[in-house]
Amino acid sequence: MSGIPNWVEKMATSRDFSITVRIGRSGVADNLIKELDEQLKSKQIVKVKLNRGLTEKDSKQEIWTHICNKLSATLVLARGNVAVFYRA
């Protein structure tokens, strides 16, 4: 995890850091990307949850990569249906 500050790594693994965005039936739509962009501008770090049963296990990584590319963000942590993104 080079290039990611220590405080971001600690916050990403903390149970106290709550999920701020959920990806539902509509998937990764433009309004979801806008919301993530606004949160990254104000907080620099965002925790996202993909609702259960929406995708196959293999396509989760594709979704996380797509979000990173759209937002110029870094994927700090991806565990199960939860991912943490960081943008300086």
Biotite code that builds the C-alpha atoms (Angstrom):
import biotite.structure as struc

atoms = struc.array([
    struc.Atom([0.000, 0.000, 0.000], chain_id="A", res_id=1, res_name="MET", atom_name="CA", element="C"),
    struc.Atom([2.671, 2.467, -0.943], chain_id="A", res_id=2, res_name="SER", atom_name="CA", element="C"),
    struc.Atom([1.661, 6.082, -1.379], chain_id="A", res_id=3, res_name="GLY", atom_name="CA", element="C"),
    struc.Atom([-1.229, 5.769, 1.060], chain_id="A", res_id=4, res_name="ILE", atom_name="CA", element="C"),
    struc.Atom([-0.810, 7.654, 4.356], chain_id="A", res_id=5, res_name="PRO", atom_name="CA", element="C"),
    struc.Atom([-0.783, 5.625, 7.570], chain_id="A", res_id=6, res_name="ASN", atom_name="CA", element="C"),
    struc.Atom([-3.877, 7.365, 8.926], chain_id="A", res_id=7, res_name="TRP", atom_name="CA", element="C"),
    struc.Atom([-5.840, 6.238, 5.857], chain_id="A", res_id=8, res_name="VAL", atom_name="CA", element="C"),
    struc.Atom([-4.763, 2.612, 6.297], chain_id="A", res_id=9, res_name="GLU", atom_name="CA", element="C"),
    struc.Atom([-5.705, 2.696, 9.991], chain_id="A", res_id=10, res_name="LYS", atom_name="CA", element="C"),
    struc.Atom([-9.052, 4.313, 9.303], chain_id="A", res_id=11, res_name="MET", atom_name="CA", element="C"),
    struc.Atom([-9.849, 1.847, 6.503], chain_id="A", res_id=12, res_name="ALA", atom_name="CA", element="C"),
    struc.Atom([-9.425, -1.139, 8.817], chain_id="A", res_id=13, res_name="THR", atom_name="CA", element="C"),
    struc.Atom([-11.213, 0.467, 11.774], chain_id="A", res_id=14, res_name="SER", atom_name="CA", element="C"),
    struc.Atom([-14.652, -0.857, 12.692], chain_id="A", res_id=15, res_name="ARG", atom_name="CA", element="C"),
    struc.Atom([-15.609, 2.666, 13.772], chain_id="A", res_id=16, res_name="ASP", atom_name="CA", element="C"),
    struc.Atom([-15.351, 3.938, 10.192], chain_id="A", res_id=17, res_name="PHE", atom_name="CA", element="C"),
    struc.Atom([-18.897, 3.585, 8.897], chain_id="A", res_id=18, res_name="SER", atom_name="CA", element="C"),
    struc.Atom([-20.179, 2.922, 5.400], chain_id="A", res_id=19, res_name="ILE", atom_name="CA", element="C"),
    struc.Atom([-21.248, 6.151, 3.705], chain_id="A", res_id=20, res_name="THR", atom_name="CA", element="C"),
    struc.Atom([-22.366, 4.872, 0.286], chain_id="A", res_id=21, res_name="VAL", atom_name="CA", element="C"),
    struc.Atom([-24.260, 1.732, -0.717], chain_id="A", res_id=22, res_name="ARG", atom_name="CA", element="C"),
    struc.Atom([-24.408, 0.385, -4.244], chain_id="A", res_id=23, res_name="ILE", atom_name="CA", element="C"),
    struc.Atom([-27.896, -0.962, -4.919], chain_id="A", res_id=24, res_name="GLY", atom_name="CA", element="C"),
    struc.Atom([-29.907, -2.253, -7.856], chain_id="A", res_id=25, res_name="ARG", atom_name="CA", element="C"),
    struc.Atom([-29.087, 0.696, -10.083], chain_id="A", res_id=26, res_name="SER", atom_name="CA", element="C"),
    struc.Atom([-25.392, -0.199, -9.893], chain_id="A", res_id=27, res_name="GLY", atom_name="CA", element="C"),
    struc.Atom([-22.636, 2.305, -10.540], chain_id="A", res_id=28, res_name="VAL", atom_name="CA", element="C"),
    struc.Atom([-24.770, 5.054, -12.045], chain_id="A", res_id=29, res_name="ALA", atom_name="CA", element="C"),
    struc.Atom([-23.745, 8.661, -12.706], chain_id="A", res_id=30, res_name="ASP", atom_name="CA", element="C"),
    struc.Atom([-25.471, 9.913, -9.550], chain_id="A", res_id=31, res_name="ASN", atom_name="CA", element="C"),
    struc.Atom([-23.484, 7.410, -7.462], chain_id="A", res_id=32, res_name="LEU", atom_name="CA", element="C"),
    struc.Atom([-20.225, 8.586, -9.048], chain_id="A", res_id=33, res_name="ILE", atom_name="CA", element="C"),
    struc.Atom([-21.181, 12.218, -8.310], chain_id="A", res_id=34, res_name="LYS", atom_name="CA", element="C"),
    struc.Atom([-21.941, 11.377, -4.681], chain_id="A", res_id=35, res_name="GLU", atom_name="CA", element="C"),
    struc.Atom([-18.636, 9.539, -4.265], chain_id="A", res_id=36, res_name="LEU", atom_name="CA", element="C"),
    struc.Atom([-16.801, 12.455, -5.879], chain_id="A", res_id=37, res_name="ASP", atom_name="CA", element="C"),
    struc.Atom([-18.384, 14.942, -3.454], chain_id="A", res_id=38, res_name="GLU", atom_name="CA", element="C"),
    struc.Atom([-17.539, 12.778, -0.452], chain_id="A", res_id=39, res_name="GLN", atom_name="CA", element="C"),
    struc.Atom([-13.953, 12.288, -1.606], chain_id="A", res_id=40, res_name="LEU", atom_name="CA", element="C"),
    struc.Atom([-13.602, 16.062, -2.044], chain_id="A", res_id=41, res_name="LYS", atom_name="CA", element="C"),
    struc.Atom([-14.731, 16.709, 1.519], chain_id="A", res_id=42, res_name="SER", atom_name="CA", element="C"),
    struc.Atom([-13.384, 13.665, 3.404], chain_id="A", res_id=43, res_name="LYS", atom_name="CA", element="C"),
    struc.Atom([-10.647, 12.170, 1.160], chain_id="A", res_id=44, res_name="GLN", atom_name="CA", element="C"),
    struc.Atom([-11.711, 8.672, 2.262], chain_id="A", res_id=45, res_name="ILE", atom_name="CA", element="C"),
    struc.Atom([-14.991, 6.849, 1.606], chain_id="A", res_id=46, res_name="VAL", atom_name="CA", element="C"),
    struc.Atom([-16.297, 3.424, 2.590], chain_id="A", res_id=47, res_name="LYS", atom_name="CA", element="C"),
    struc.Atom([-18.612, 1.760, 0.069], chain_id="A", res_id=48, res_name="VAL", atom_name="CA", element="C"),
    struc.Atom([-20.764, -1.355, 0.397], chain_id="A", res_id=49, res_name="LYS", atom_name="CA", element="C"),
    struc.Atom([-22.064, -3.395, -2.502], chain_id="A", res_id=50, res_name="LEU", atom_name="CA", element="C"),
    struc.Atom([-25.458, -4.857, -1.601], chain_id="A", res_id=51, res_name="ASN", atom_name="CA", element="C"),
    struc.Atom([-25.449, -8.622, -1.305], chain_id="A", res_id=52, res_name="ARG", atom_name="CA", element="C"),
    struc.Atom([-26.464, -10.675, -4.330], chain_id="A", res_id=53, res_name="GLY", atom_name="CA", element="C"),
    struc.Atom([-25.973, -7.958, -6.938], chain_id="A", res_id=54, res_name="LEU", atom_name="CA", element="C"),
    struc.Atom([-22.874, -9.397, -8.575], chain_id="A", res_id=55, res_name="THR", atom_name="CA", element="C"),
    struc.Atom([-20.689, -12.440, -8.872], chain_id="A", res_id=56, res_name="GLU", atom_name="CA", element="C"),
    struc.Atom([-17.500, -12.603, -6.811], chain_id="A", res_id=57, res_name="LYS", atom_name="CA", element="C"),
    struc.Atom([-15.324, -12.006, -9.880], chain_id="A", res_id=58, res_name="ASP", atom_name="CA", element="C"),
    struc.Atom([-17.113, -8.833, -10.950], chain_id="A", res_id=59, res_name="SER", atom_name="CA", element="C"),
    struc.Atom([-16.654, -7.052, -7.599], chain_id="A", res_id=60, res_name="LYS", atom_name="CA", element="C"),
    struc.Atom([-13.046, -6.277, -8.471], chain_id="A", res_id=61, res_name="GLN", atom_name="CA", element="C"),
    struc.Atom([-14.197, -4.911, -11.839], chain_id="A", res_id=62, res_name="GLU", atom_name="CA", element="C"),
    struc.Atom([-16.642, -2.596, -10.056], chain_id="A", res_id=63, res_name="ILE", atom_name="CA", element="C"),
    struc.Atom([-13.964, -1.340, -7.651], chain_id="A", res_id=64, res_name="TRP", atom_name="CA", element="C"),
    struc.Atom([-11.547, -0.762, -10.552], chain_id="A", res_id=65, res_name="THR", atom_name="CA", element="C"),
    struc.Atom([-14.240, 1.091, -12.529], chain_id="A", res_id=66, res_name="HIS", atom_name="CA", element="C"),
    struc.Atom([-14.900, 3.408, -9.569], chain_id="A", res_id=67, res_name="ILE", atom_name="CA", element="C"),
    struc.Atom([-11.164, 4.049, -9.119], chain_id="A", res_id=68, res_name="CYS", atom_name="CA", element="C"),
    struc.Atom([-10.767, 4.925, -12.792], chain_id="A", res_id=69, res_name="ASN", atom_name="CA", element="C"),
    struc.Atom([-13.817, 7.227, -12.865], chain_id="A", res_id=70, res_name="LYS", atom_name="CA", element="C"),
    struc.Atom([-12.773, 9.128, -9.734], chain_id="A", res_id=71, res_name="LEU", atom_name="CA", element="C"),
    struc.Atom([-8.969, 8.993, -9.981], chain_id="A", res_id=72, res_name="SER", atom_name="CA", element="C"),
    struc.Atom([-9.048, 7.375, -6.553], chain_id="A", res_id=73, res_name="ALA", atom_name="CA", element="C"),
    struc.Atom([-7.018, 4.640, -4.899], chain_id="A", res_id=74, res_name="THR", atom_name="CA", element="C"),
    struc.Atom([-8.517, 1.416, -3.610], chain_id="A", res_id=75, res_name="LEU", atom_name="CA", element="C"),
    struc.Atom([-7.205, 1.116, -0.054], chain_id="A", res_id=76, res_name="VAL", atom_name="CA", element="C"),
    struc.Atom([-9.084, -1.984, 1.047], chain_id="A", res_id=77, res_name="LEU", atom_name="CA", element="C"),
    struc.Atom([-11.488, -4.449, -0.555], chain_id="A", res_id=78, res_name="ALA", atom_name="CA", element="C"),
    struc.Atom([-12.924, -7.093, 1.726], chain_id="A", res_id=79, res_name="ARG", atom_name="CA", element="C"),
    struc.Atom([-16.073, -8.969, 0.796], chain_id="A", res_id=80, res_name="GLY", atom_name="CA", element="C"),
    struc.Atom([-18.736, -6.512, -0.321], chain_id="A", res_id=81, res_name="ASN", atom_name="CA", element="C"),
    struc.Atom([-16.964, -3.516, 1.231], chain_id="A", res_id=82, res_name="VAL", atom_name="CA", element="C"),
    struc.Atom([-14.293, -1.265, -0.258], chain_id="A", res_id=83, res_name="ALA", atom_name="CA", element="C"),
    struc.Atom([-12.500, 1.853, 0.943], chain_id="A", res_id=84, res_name="VAL", atom_name="CA", element="C"),
    struc.Atom([-11.379, 4.524, -1.525], chain_id="A", res_id=85, res_name="PHE", atom_name="CA", element="C"),
    struc.Atom([-8.899, 7.353, -0.965], chain_id="A", res_id=86, res_name="TYR", atom_name="CA", element="C"),
    struc.Atom([-8.089, 10.444, -2.977], chain_id="A", res_id=87, res_name="ARG", atom_name="CA", element="C"),
    struc.Atom([-5.607, 13.095, -1.869], chain_id="A", res_id=88, res_name="ALA", atom_name="CA", element="C"),
])
